[in-house]
Amino acid sequence: MKAMILAAGRGERMRPLTDTQPKPLLNVAGKPLIVWHIERLVAAGITQIIINHAWLGHLIEQTLGCGDKWGAQLHYSAEPKGLETAGGIANVLPFFEQQPFLVINGDIWCDWDARQAQRHALALKQQQALAWLLMVDNPSHNPNGDFFFPQLAPHALTFAGIGVYHPKLFSAIPKDTFYKLAPLLRKAILNQQVISTLHHGEWMDIGTPERLNHLNNKLVMQK
């Protein structure tokens, strides 16, 4: 199974930290945030990883290289201008060779076990679904949630930024097209083509310097 880490965002809310380096390279407990993702993927046996980037993307490539330091084989998709989530994924569909694949937002932290991704990929095929989404309880900064799955909760939950997708979900998006993910998912949910799981572990959207500091302090304490 292959994976993609989304790293093309500008990180406006993290300024001035992101004026000189991309958000996925911000340090958390001694290593870049994106390295936490790479290590978890490799531990799950997922070593073929593609990373899209835009703002200061050359620094991501310089820092991570080919990935051999972590036992990964890293590939890159440079976007002159950010294409949003679905557009960025559509640009690299050939990389996944028509097979379901895992996507992780580069600006989150989560203790979800990536070894579960293979099982969810199989479920997509068995149920003829287009996406599996990891959902979490709504944080204070997103009280209304993102998507409603009645089997999980009586209200909308927050999308964790971790999903397994079938390439068909993105097949109609032309190359180099700005395209958001949420409309695709909402349509697929209406068509009952999305399955989901509620995560009961730790998750954080690293969207502000305050949340970055909170996560850093927490992980340092756990060492």
VOSEMAR-261583 format. One record per atom (N, C-alpha, C, O, CB): x, y, z. Coordinates in steps of 0.2 Angstrom, whole numbers, plus 5000, padded with zeros to 4 digits. Glycine has a CB too. Example, Ala and Ser with C-alpha at 12.3 -4.5 7.8 and 13.67 -1.06 7.14 Angstrom:
<guzas>
506649725039
506249785039
506649845039
507149835042
505749785045
506449895035
506849955036
506450005039
506750065040
507049975029
</guzas>
This chain:
<guzas>
500449945000
500050005000
500450065000
501050065003
499550005006
500250114996
500650184996
500250235000
499650235001
500750204989
500650285002
500350345005
500550415003
501050414999
500550335013
500150465005
500250535003
500250575009
499750565013
499850554997
500750615010
500650665015
500550735012
500950755008
501350665020
500050765014
499850835011
500250885015
500250895021
499150845012
500750925011
501150975014
501251035010
501751075010
501850945015
500651055006
500751115002
500451175004
500451225001
500351094995
500151175011
499851235013
500251285015
500851275017
499451215019
500051345015
500451405017
500551415024
501051445026
500151465014
500051395028
500151395035
500051475038
500451495042
500751375037
499551505035
499451575037
499351585044
499651635047
498851605033
499051545048
498851555055
499551545059
499551555065
498351505057
500051515056
500651495060
501151555059
501751545062
500951425058
500951605055
501451655054
501651695061
501151695065
501251705049
502251715062
502751715057
503251655057
503751655053
503251775059
503051605060
503451545060
503551515053
504051485051
503151485065
502951515049
502951495042
503251545037
503151525031
502251465041
503451595039
503751645034
504451615032
504551635026
503851715037
504751575035
505451555033
505451485033
505951455030
505951575038
504951445035
504951375034
504251345033
503751375036
505351335039
504151295029
503451265028
503251235035
503651205039
503451215022
502551235036
502251215042
502451135044
502651125050
501551215042
502551095039
502651025041
503451015043
503550965046
502650985035
503851065043
504551065045
504551095052
505151095055
504951095040
504051125055
504051145061
504251095067
503951035066
503451185063
504651115071
504951065076
504451045081
504151095084
505551085079
504350985083
503950955088
504350905092
504450855089
503250925085
504550925098
504850875102
505450845099
505650785099
504450815104
505850895096
506550875093
506550855086
507050835083
506750815097
505950845082
505950835075
505450865072
504950885075
505950755074
505450875065
504950905061
504250865062
504250805062
505150905054
503750905062
503050875062
502950815057
502750765058
502550925061
503250825051
503150785046
503450715047
503250665044
503350805039
504050715050
504450655052
504050615056
504150555056
505050675055
503650635061
503150595065
502750555060
502650495062
502750635070
502450585055
502050545050
502450495047
502250435046
501750595045
503050515044
503450465041
503650405045
503650345043
504150495038
503850415051
504050365056
503450315057
503550255057
504350385062
502850345058
502250295059
502050255053
501950195054
501650345061
502150285047
502050255041
502550195040
502350135038
502050295035
503150205041
503650155040
503550095045
503650045043
504350185041
503350115051
503250065056
502650025055
502649965057
503150105063
502250045051
501650005048
501749975042
501349935039
501050055047
502349975039
502549945033
502449985027
502449955021
502249875033
502250045028
502050085022
502650135020
502850175024
501450135023
503050115015
503750145014
503750195008
504150235007
504250095014
503250175003
503150214997
502750274999
502150264999
502950174991
503050334999
502650395001
502750454997
503350464995
502850415009
502250484995
502350544990
502050604994
501550604998
501950534984
502450664994
502350724997
502250774993
502650794988
502950735002
501650814993
501550874989
501750934992
501750934999
500850874986
502050984989
502251044992
502151104988
502151094982
502951034995
502151164991
502151224987
502551274990
503151284988
501351244986
502251304995
502651364999
503251335002
503251285006
502151395004
503851355000
504551335002
504651265002
504951235006
504551365009
504351234997
504351164996
505051134995
505151074997
503951144990
505551174992
506151154991
506551134998
506951094998
506551204988
506251165003
506551155010
506351085012
506751055016
506351205015
505751065011
505550995012
505950945009
506150895012
504750985010
506050955003
506450904999
507250905002
507550855002
506450924991
507450965003
508150965006
508250935013
508750905014
508351045006
507750945017
507750915023
507650845024
507950805027
507250945028
507150815020
506950745020
507350705015
507450645016
506250735019
507550735009
507950695004
507450635002
506850635001
508550665007
507850575001
507550514998
507150475003
506850425001
507950474994
507250495009
506950465015
507250405018
506950365022
506250435012
507850385015
508150325017
508350325025
508450275028
508850315013
508450385028
508550395035
508050355039
508250335045
508650465036
507450355037
506850325040
506650265037
506150235040
506350375041
507050235032
506750175029
506250185024
505850135023
506550125034
506150245022
505650265017
505850275010
506450285010
505150325020
505450275005
505650294999
505150354997
504550344996
505550234993
505450414998
505050474997
505050504990
505550504987
505250535002
504450524988
504350554981
504050624982
503750634988
503950504976
504050664977
503850734978
503350754973
503550734967
504350784980
502950794974
502450824969
502450904970
502150924975
501750794969
502850934966
502951014967
502351044964
502251034958
503651034965
502051094968
501451124965
501651204965
501751234970
500851114969
501751234959
501951304959
501451344963
501651394967
501951334952
500851334963
500351364967
499951304970
499751254967
499851414964
499751304977
499351254980
498751234976
498351284975
499251274987
498651174976
498051154972
497451134976
496951104974
498251094967
497451144983
497051114988
497051044988
497451004984
496251134986
496751014993
496850934994
496650894988
497050854986
496450915000
496050894985
495850854980
496250864974
496450814970
495150864978
496450924972
496850944966
497550914967
497850884962
496851014965
497850924973
498450894974
498450814974
498950794971
498750914981
497950784976
497950714976
497850694968
498150644966
497350684980
497350724965
497250704958
497850714954
497950674949
496750754955
498350754955
498950764951
499450704952
499850694947
499350824954
499350664957
499850614958
499450544957
499750494960
500150614965
498850544955
498550474954
498950414951
498850364954
497950484951
499350434946
499750374943
500150344948
500350284948
500150394937
500350374953
500850354958
500550294962
500850244964
501050404963
499850294963
499550244967
499250184962
499050134965
498950274970
499450184956
499350124952
498650094952
498550034953
499850074953
498150134953
497450114953
497250074959
496750044959
497250064947
497650084964
497450044971
497250094976
497550154976
498050004973
496850074981
496750124987
497350144990
497850104990
496250084992
497350204993
497950234996
497750275002
497150295003
498350274991
498250285006
498150325012
498450395011
498950405008
498550285018
498050445014
498250515014
498150545021
497750525025
497750555009
498750575023
498750605030
498950685029
499350695025
499250575034
498550725032
498650795032
499350805036
499450775041
498150835036
499750845033
500450855036
500450895042
500950905046
500850885031
499850935044
499850975049
499450955055
499150995059
499651045047
499350885056
499050855062
499550815065
500050795063
498450815059
499350795071
499650745075
499150695078
498650715081
500150775081
499250635077
498750585079
499150515081
499650495078
498250575073
498850485086
499150415088
498850355084
498950305086
499150405095
498450375079
498150325075
498650275072
499150295070
497650345069
498450205073
498950155070
498850145063
498350125060
498850085074
499350165059
499250165051
499250095049
499150085043
499850195048
499350045053
499349975051
498549955049
498449905046
499549925056
498149995052
497449985050
497250005043
496649985041
496950025055
497650035040
497450065033
497350005028
496950015024
498050105030
497749955028
497649895024
496949875025
496649855020
498149845025
496749865031
496049835032
495549885029
495049855026
495949825039
495649945030
495149995027
495149995019
494650005016
495250065030
495749985016
495749985009
495349925007
495049925001
496549975007
495449865010
495049805008
494349815009
493949795005
495249745012
494149855014
493349865015
493149915009
492549905007
493249905022
493549955007
493249995001
493149954995
492549964992
493850044999
493549904994
493449864988
492849814989
492349804985
494049814987
492749794995
492149744997
491549784997
491049754995
492249715004
491549844999
490849884999
490749934994
490249964993
490849925006
491249924989
491249974983
491150044985
490750084982
490649954978
491550064990
491550134993
492150164990
492550134987
491550135000
492150234990
492650274987
493150304993
493650324991
492350334984
492850304999
493350335004
493150305011
492550285012
493250405004
493650305015
493650285022
493950345026
494450365024
493950215024
493550375031
493750435034
493850415042
493450385045
493350495033
494350445045
494450445052
494150505055
494350565053
495250435054
493750495059
493350555063
493550555070
493750505073
492550545062
493550625073
493650635080
493150675083
492750705079
494350665080
493050675089
492550725093
492750795091
493350805090
492550705100
492350835091
492450905089
492850945094
492650945100
491750945088
493450975092
493851015096
493451085097
493051095093
494551025093
493751125101
493451185103
493451235097
493051275096
493751225109
493951225092
494051265087
493551245081
493551275075
494751275084
493251185081
492851165076
492151135079
492051075078
493151115071
491851175083
491251145087
490651115083
490351065085
490951195091
490651135077
490051105073
490251045068
489751015065
489851165068
490851025069
491050965065
491150975057
491051035055
490650915066
491250925054
491350925046
490850885043
490450905038
492050905045
490750815045
490350775041
489950735046
490150715052
490750725037
489350715044
488850675049
488750605047
488650595041
488150715048
488950565051
488850495050
488450465056
488650455062
489550455050
487750455055
487350435060
487550375064
487350365070
486650425058
487950325061
488150265065
488650285070
488850245074
488350215060
488950345070
489550365074
489250405080
489450405085
490050395070
488850455078
488650505083
487950535080
487850535074
489150555084
487650565085
486950605083
487150675080
486650715079
486550605089
487750695079
487950755077
488550745072
488850695072
488050805082
488650805068
489250805064
489950795068
489950825074
489250865060
490350765066
491050755069
491550785065
491450805059
491250675070
492150795067
492750825064
493150775060
493350725063
493150865069
493250785054
493750745050
494450755052
494650815053
493650765042
494750695054
495450695057
495950715052
496550725054
495550635060
495850715045
496350725040
496750665039
497350665036
496850785043
496450605040
496750545038
496150505035
495650495037
496950505045
496350485029
495850445025
496150395020
496750405018
495450495021
495750345018
495950295013
495550305007
494850305008
495950225016
495750315001
495350334996
495450284990
495950254989
495550404994
494950274986
494950244980
495150294974
494850344974
494350204978
495550284970
495750334964
495150354961
495150414958
496250304960
494550314960
493950334957
493750404959
493350444956
493450284957
493850414966
493550474969
493850544965
493450594965
493650474976
494450534963
494750594960
494850594952
495150634949
495450604963
494550534949
494750524942
494450584937
494750584932
494450464940
493950614939
493650664935
494050734936
493850784932
492950674936
494450744940
494850804941
495350814936
495850774936
495050814948
495350864932
495950874927
496550894931
496550914936
495750934922
497150874928
497750894931
497850964932
497651004928
498350864926
498250984937
498451054939
497751094940
497751154938
498851084933
497251064943
496651104944
496551114952
496651064956
496051064941
496451174954
496251184961
495551154962
495051174959
496251264962
495551114967
494951074969
494951054976
495451024979
494851014964
494451074980
494351054987
494150984988
493750954984
493951104990
494350954993
494150884995
493350884998
493050834996
494550855000
493150925002
492550925005
491950915001
491550875002
492450985009
491850954995
491350934991
491350864988
490750834987
491350984985
491850844986
491950774984
491650724989
491250674988
492650754982
491850734995
491650685001
490950695002
490550645003
492050705007
490650755002
489950765004
489550734998
489050695000
489750845004
489750734992
489350704987
489350624988
488850584987
489650714980
489950594989
490050524990
489650504997
489450444997
490850504991
489650545002
489250525008
488550525006
488150475008
489350575013
488250565002
487550565000
487450504996
486850474996
487350624996
487950484992
487850424988
488050354992
488050304989
488250424982
488150364999
488250305003
488950275001
488950205001
487750255003
489450304999
490050284996
490650295001
491250294999
490150304989
490450315007
490950335012
490850295018
490350295021
491050405013
491450265021
491350225027
491850265032
492250305030
491550155027
491750255038
492050295043
492150265050
491850215051
491650365044
492650285054
492850265060
492950325065
493250375063
493450215060
492650315071
492750365076
493450345080
493450295083
492150375081
493950395080
494550385084
494450405091
494250465092
495150425080
494650365096
494550375103
495250395106
495350405112
494250325106
495750395102
496450415105
496650485104
496150535104
496950375101
497250505104
497450575104
497450605096
497750565092
498150585107
497250665096
497250695089
497350775090
497050795095
496650675085
497650805086
497750875086
497850905080
498250885076
498250905091
497450965078
497651005072
498151055074
497951095078
496951035069
498751055071
499251105073
499151165069
499551175064
499951065072
498651205070
498451255066
498651325069
498651375065
497751265065
498951325075
499151395078
499751385082
499951325084
498551425082
500151435083
500751425087
500651405094
501051365097
501151495087
500051415097
499851395103
499751325103
499951285108
499251435106
499451295098
499351225098
500051185097
500151135099
498851205093
500451215093
501151185092
501451185098
501751135100
501451225087
501451235102
501851235109
501551185113
501851155117
501751305112
500851175113
500551135118
500751065116
500851025121
499751135117
500751045110
500950975108
501650965109
501850915112
500850965100
502051015108
502851005110
502950995117
503250945119
503151065107
502551035121
502651025128
502450955131
502750925135
502251075132
501850935128
501550865129
502050805128
502150765132
500850855126
502250815122
502750755119
503350755123
503650705124
502850765112
503650815125
504250815128
504150785135
504650755138
504550895129
503550805138
503450775145
503350695145
503550665150
502750805148
503150675139
503050595138
503750565137
503750495138
502650585133
504250595135
504850565134
505250535140
505750505140
505350615131
</guzas>
